Amino acid sequence: MSGYVLDSSALLAFLWRERGCERVEAVLANEVVAMSAINVAEVITKAIDLGLPEEAIREMHANFDFEQIPFDSNAALMAAALRNGTRRLGLSLGDRACLALAKSREAIALTADQPWRELDLGIRVECVR
């Protein structure tokens, strides 16, 4: 399998029209894209924090045009195993969920977080900024 796995930061850049949004838009339009349910929850949480009404959040979520992958026990083990290789950069569980999914699919992890460029985990990473 291949394609792209979105990090929360990449989808947020697209949704809020931040720097790098054009690259995310192109990937969404032209590639096979997936996202971990953990990262979907992070994006929805940010929308709640910004005060978006529940109806708008539900509509936003319904319009996500990519595969949303459940975070199961296998994903939990893979994300946990990435802890030592990501600790120095302070990557969160959500970050590691994205990377674990990208690794399992032999896909490119698409992020807006520049520190990911320093990772050397055998996982392809593309930063939109």
N, C-alpha and C positions, 0 to 999 in steps of 0.2 A: 504494500500500500504506500501511497505518498500523498502529496498535496500539502496543505497548510493546517496548522493548529493555531488558533488565535489565543493570545494572552489577553487578559482583561484590559490591560493598558492599550492594546491595539484597537480593540472594539470601542473603548471609551474615546480614543482619539477620533475614530470614524464618527461615532454618534454625536460628539460635541464639536465636530469640525475643527479639531486641533491640528497642529503641524503633524504631517505624516498621514493625514486622513485619506489623501488621494491614493496612496499605495495600498492601504487597507481596502478601499473601494475597488481598486483594480483586482485585487486578489479575490474579493467576494464575488465579483462579476465573472471572473474567468477561471477560477480554480476550484478544486474539491476542498472544502473547508469544514473543519470540525472544531468543537470547543468543549472542554470539560464542564460538567455541571457545576463544579466548584467555581470556575471562572464566570460562568453565567450568573451564579449567585452573587459574585463580587460586583458585576456590572449592575445588577438590579439593586443591590445594596447602595451603590453610589447614586443611582437614580432616586432612591428613597431619601438618602442624605441631602440631596439637592432639592427635595421637596416636591418632586413630580407627583401628580395625583395618581392614585392606584389604577384608575382606568387607563391613563396614559402609559403607565408602566406595563400593564397587561397587554396593551396594543403593541408597544415596543417589542416585548418578548415574543408575541405572536408573529411578528414580522421578521424575526431572526431567520435568515435564509441560509442556514448551515446546520449540520448535524450536531446535536447536543448529546454528548456521551456521558452516561452515568458514571459516577465515581464509586467503583466497587472495591472489594478487598484487594484484588490484583493491582488496581490503580493506586490504592493506598500503600501497598508494599513498594511499588516502583517509585512513587513520590518520596517515600521515606528514605529509600536507598540513595536518593540524590542529595540528601542533607549534607553529607561531608563535602561533596564537590561544589556545593553552593553556599555553604555557611559564611565564607569570608565576604561574600557579596550581600549577605543579609536577605537572601531570597525567601519569600513566604511560602506557606503551604500551597497557595493558589499558583504561585510561580512554578513550583515543583510539579504541581498537577498538570500544568500546561506542558512542561518539558517531558514529563513521563508519558503523556499521551502522544506527543510528537515522536518520542523514541519508539514507542510501541507500534506506531504507524509508519515509521521511517519517513516522517514528514518534516517540514520546516516549521519551527516555532516562530510565529510572527509576533513581535513585541514592539512597544514604544520605549521600553526601559533600556537605556544605553549600557548600563553595567553588564547586561547579558552578553555583550560582545566579548567580554573577558572569559567567558565560560569555555572550558575544554573538557567536554563530557562525551564527545562523539555524537552530539545532537546538533543538527543544523539549525542555526538561529539567524533570523533576519530582523534587523531593527529598522523601523520606519522613520526614525529621526536621526 
